[in-house]
Amino acid sequence: MPLNASLVGKEYAPLQLAVERGHVTRFAEAIGEEAAVFLDAGAARAAGYPEQLAPPTFVTTMQIMASAQAAADPELGLDYTRVVHGEQAYDYRRPVHVGDSLTAVPRIAEIRARGPLEFLVVESDIRDGDGQTVMVARTTLIVRTGSGE
């Protein structure tokens, strides 16, 4: 059964993320990040940043939760057992750093079909506490529709 394309543009509940030093440091260490600006506030300040930076992929957990909201929407008609992750993309406006309070508003940006596959794109506008866009995150999920099997 095809995805419900009438949901393109639908927004989901905002997600919140406080960017805390311990979380950023653990994340940086877990991915093997060695650059001092991601591990030490002093090094980040010396490089001209206001605080310790979060690695660029730090917000991935936030975007996974955003995609999960869309995937769990019964109106969408998504059978998650037929899904693979296709792509993750970020359009950065500025680096994320310790002390940021982020809010993501996920929405279904696109649903398109190509042969026996459908592509679901979930986009999140991620803003800081001042309401400024920090980045736009996009997740593409690929769904086998069953046709052509």
N, C-alpha and C positions, 0 to 999 in steps of 0.2 A: 504494500500500500504506500503510495507516495506521501511525502511530507506535506503538511498543510502550509502551502505557500502564502496563504492569506495572512500568516503571522509575521511576514517580513515587516520590520519596523517595531514589533512588539518589544517593550521594555520590561525588565524584571526588577525585583527588589534590589535596592542599592546594597553593596557590600562594603564593609569598613575594614581597614587595616592600619593599625598603629605601627609605625616602623621603629622598632626598639633595637637598641644596641646589641643586646645578647642574641637576638634572633638573626640580625644581620651578620654578626661575627660567626655564629654557628653555620649559617648558610654559606658564607664565603669559605670557611674551612672545609665544609662538606663537599664543595665543588672544586676544591684545590686552588682557589684564588690566592695569589701571592702578592698582588699589588697592595702596597701599604694604604692607599686611600680607601680600600674596602675593609681594612682590618684595624685602622688606628685613626681616631678623630684628629689628633695632632698632625699627622701626615696629610690628611684631607684638607685641614685648614691651611697648612703650608702650601698646598697646591691650589689654593684659592676657593675651596668649597666651604660652605658654612658648617658642615659636620661630616662625620664618617659616611661614605657613600655605600649604598646597597649595590651589589652586583646587578648588572642589567637584567638578568633572568629572575631576580628576587620576586617580582610580582607575578610570576607564573602560577603560584598557588592561588592567588586571587583570581586569575583568569580561569583556572580549572573550576573554581567554585561558580564563576559566572556561567561557564559553559554547562555545568551540571544543572543550573536552574532551567536553562532552555531545554536540555535533554530530558529532564523530568516532567516537562509540561505535557499533560495528557492531550491537550489540543493539537500538539505538534505531530503526534502519531509516530514517534521515533522508537524503533526497536533497537535498543542499545547493544544487543548481542550481534548486530549487523554493522557495527561502527568501528572504524579505525581512525586514528588521529592523522590528519593530512598535513597540517601546517600550523605554525605558530609565528606570528609577526608582531612587531612592536614599532610604533612610530613615536619616538622619544621627543619630548619638547624640552625636558631638562632631566638631569640625574635625580634619582630618588636618594634621599639621605635620612639618617637617623633623625627622629623628631617629626618627620612628616606624618600627617594623619590623612590617609588616602581613602577616597570613596570611589567605587566603581559602579557605573550604571550599565549593566549588560543589556544588549538588545540583539534581536535577530537581524542581521544586516543583509543576508542574502540566502536564498535557497535556489539552487539551479540543478538541472539534470543533465547528465551526459552518458548516453548509453544506459547500462544497467546500474549506474551510480547516481546518487544525489549528493550534493555538496551543501552543507549547512555551515554558514559563517556567522559566528557570534562575535560581536564587537563590543568592547567596553571603553567608555570614556573615563579615564582615571584622573581624578582631580585631587588637588591638595586642599588643606583647610581653608585657603583663601578663595577656593572655587576655580583656581587656574588649572587648566589641563596639563598634566605632567606627561601623559602618554595616552595613546590609543592602542589598545591590545586587540588582536584578532586571532581567533581560533577557527580553523576549518576542520570539520568532521566529515568523513566520507562514509556514506551509507550505501550498502548493497541493497537494492530495492527488491531483488528476487526475480525481476524480469530477465530473461536471457539465460536462466539457469537450466 
